Amino acid sequence: MDDFLNQFLPSTVGGLVFGSIYALIALGYTMVYGVLRLINFAHSEIFMIGTFTSLVVITTIAPAAPLTGFALFGVMVLIIVLSAAVSGGAAVLLELVAYRPLRKKGATRLTALISAIGASLFLQELFALVIIPWLTGKPGRNQQSVARIVDRDTVFTVGNAAVRLDHIIVVVAAVIMMVALDRLVNRTKIGRGIRATAQDPESAVLMGVSIDNIVRTTFMLGGAMAGVAGALYLMEFENTDYRIGFVLGIKAFTAAVLGGIGNLRGALLGGIALGLVENWGAIFLGSEWKDVIAFTILVVVLMFRPTGILGESLQKARA
């Protein structure tokens, strides 16, 4: 018990950091599922693409020391914007190649799921064999590291937990992006189109909504959130590889299911809850059990509350 009390606050800080990243990735799963009833398992590789976009930007800038002040803010904005743009574009291309032909032919959800798994494996191997060696000049299956751009200075302490600058940046940036997406979906014309398509595609078409444009926009927004998550992850942990999205993607899917897949606010709640629970559980069981804890949560939720904590779908989200 003493060990738990000593590690509780530091684990809580770490859980909030991981949970924020899970939540950003989970937004892509929950948006696509809300509109298409499709579990886009290739979304994990969209996150991976975001990490490598950030890697290229940071490597190009290559600061001699961690940045501060306006220089740090400017570089962070550049990294986040470029990662969001590249990942969003990759998600749109993924939808065009892997999903749209199946949707046009009226394929079953199982067929789309198989296509998603195939696209995920294809992207992993494409990066390992071609893109990573081309970008970095290093073997594609090796872990890739970047220079530190955010200092690890302690900003303040809560009990025995040190809250560093990088922790604050990750959590604050993630919350800002999630609030912005929630406002977009609930307060804008594009958001009304997304919700109308999720609720009743046939009626949405009769009202002049272009289903193709809405689906494209949904993939773009979800991919952009994964790109932001990739940028924050790389700035926080300073390494990535071609399989980085595999475990994190499954955990983000777990977060989406835990919060209520199809619900944007549920993705935030599920991500934070998952990050905290797995970190607290690791105090008792050890850090090597964190993945087991996360996947156990997924099984339990699917067995006893498959609708998740909020249990409200995207089309029913209140404006």
Summary of the structure (lengths in Angstrom):
residues: 319
radius of gyration: 19.4
end to end distance: 44.8
largest distance: 63.2
contacts: 1163
relative contact order: 0.21
helix: 76%
strand: 5%
